[in-house]
C-alpha cells in the first residue's frame, strides 16, 4: 500500500512543525475548520465541510453533503512486495487496472465544487501510471489541494520530474523506512533506497528550475522494530536533501511490535477522549481504479465496495443502500455490532464507537473511557479479512528478506470472537 496508510500515514505528532497540512488533518477527526494546503476555500466548500461534519456527529443515514476529501487509485498495482500491505502480500482484491480518464473527469465534474483535497494512491503505486501529472493538473485547475502518496522507488527521468512539479502538486509523501539499504529493504521488498533519494533530488532540481515552492516533499518514515535505530540518521539525510521529515508507527500483522506505545500511530483512539463515528462514511470518498467506491481506505476486495460509478453518479452511490446500511451501524444498539458481514459491522472503529456509547449509557464519562481496540487491531481486521492470492514467485532483491506475516494479535482474536458470538 503506497497510499494513505502507507506514506501519508507515516507522520508522527513529534514532527508537527514540519508535517504536511493534510496527513494529520485527514486522520485527526476533530478538525473544525477546513485547512487543506492548495485548496481554494469557496463558500460552497466551506458550507459543505460544516454540513458533512454535522451529519457525521449526528449520525445521519441519508446525507445532503458530499465528501470533501477524495482518495483515488490511478493504478492499483505495485512493483514492491511490502509484507504487511495487502497488495504487497499478494491478497486478492480488485483486478489490476488503471483509472479510466473519462470516469475520473466525470468524478471531478460532480465532486469538485465541494471537494477540498484529492489524494492519489491507496492500494497501488500512483507513479507507475504515467498519466499521473495530467490527473493532478486537472484537480489543481479546479482549486483543489493535491497529495501523491508514493514509495518513489520507480525510474524517473528529468522530464517526468518536471511534469510532476508543473502539475501543481502540493504535497509529495515519500514512504522511506530506513537510512540504509539493508534496513530499508526489510519492509520495502524490491525497493532501492538510493533510487528513491536520487528521485527526491531530481524533483528538487525540477522545483528550482521551475521556480516552484511545490510540491512539498515529506520523507515519511514508518517505524518498525528493525528500523527504529535509524530514525535520527534518516532525519539527517532528509535535512541534507532539504525535505521535511516525519514518522509514525508502522502497521504489522500479528502481535503489536510496540505494545508499550513508544511510537504513535497517525490515527488512534486515546484514553479519556471522545470517540466519534468513522469519518469515511460521511466525509471522505475512496474510489478504486476500476470505479468501485469503497467505504474506507481499509476495504480491499470488490465485495466490500458500496457501489460502482459505471452507470451511476457518485451521489447515487453515496446515498445508496450499502452506504446507508453502514451508517446505520452507528445508530444500532452496541450489542448488535461485531458481525463480520458486512465490512463495517465488524470494523474495530464501529465496535469501538459502540463500546463508547455503552460506557456512557452505563454511567461512565468520556474522561473515564479507555479504548479496548487500537489502530493495530483495525489493520489486522482488514488484512486477515482479505483473501490470499496465489503465492508470489517474484525474486526478492539481493540481501532482502520478507518480514513474516504472523497470526492475529490477541486483541484482534478477541474481536474476532465477538464477531461470531
RALINSUL-V290910 format. One record per backbone hydrogen bond with DSSP energy under -0.5 kcal/mol. CO is the residue of the C=O (numbers start at 1). NH is the residue of the N-H. Records with the same first field share a line. If there is no record, write none. Layout:
CO->NH / NH
//
This chain:
3->6 / 7 / 8 / 9
4->9
7->10
9->11
12->15
13->16
15->18 / 19
20->24
21->25
22->26
23->27
24->27 / 28
27->29
28->31
35->37
36->39
39->41
40->42
42->46
43->47
44->48
45->49
46->50
47->51
48->52
49->53
50->54
51->55
52->56
53->57
54->58
55->59 / 60
56->59
68->116 / 117
69->285
70->72 / 119
71->287
72->74 / 121
74->99
77->125
82->85
85->89
86->91
87->90
90->389
91->93
92->387
97->76
100->104
101->105
102->106
103->107
104->108
105->109
106->110
107->111
108->112
111->114 / 115
116->145
117->70
118->120 / 147
119->72 / 121
120->149
121->4
122->3
124->126
125->128
126->129
128->130
129->132
131->134 / 135
132->136
133->137
134->138
135->139
136->140
137->141
139->142 / 144
140->143
143->40
145->118
146->170 / 171
147->120
148->150 / 173
149->126
150->175
152->154
157->161
158->162
159->163
160->164
161->165
162->166
163->167
164->169
165->168
170->216
171->148 / 173
172->174 / 218
173->150 / 175
174->176 / 220
176->178
180->183 / 184
181->185
183->186
184->187 / 188
186->403
187->189
188->191
189->81
191->193
192->196
193->197
194->198
195->199
196->200
197->201
198->202
199->203
200->204
201->205
202->206
203->207
204->208
205->209
206->210
207->212
208->211
216->172
217->219 / 244
218->174 / 220
219->221 / 246
220->176 / 222
221->223 / 248
223->250
224->227 / 228
227->230
228->231
230->234
231->235
232->236
233->237
234->238
235->239
236->240
237->241
238->242 / 243
239->242
244->219
246->221
248->223
253->406
254->409
256->259
258->261
264->249
270->273
274->276
279->282 / 283 / 284
280->284
283->68 / 69
285->71
286->294
287->73
288->291
289->100
291->309
292->288 / 294
293->306 / 307
294->286
296->299
300->94
301->304
302->305
307->293
309->311 / 312
313->317
314->318
315->319
317->320
320->324
321->325
322->326
323->327
324->328
325->329
326->329
327->330
328->331 / 332
333->336
334->337
342->345 / 346
343->346 / 347
345->338
347->351
348->352
349->353
350->354
351->355
352->356
353->357
354->358
355->359
356->360
357->361
358->362
359->364
360->363
365->368
366->369
369->272
374->378
375->379
376->380
377->381
378->382
379->383
380->384
381->385
382->386
387->92
397->400
404->406
409->413
410->414
411->415
412->416
413->417
414->418
415->419
416->420
417->421
//
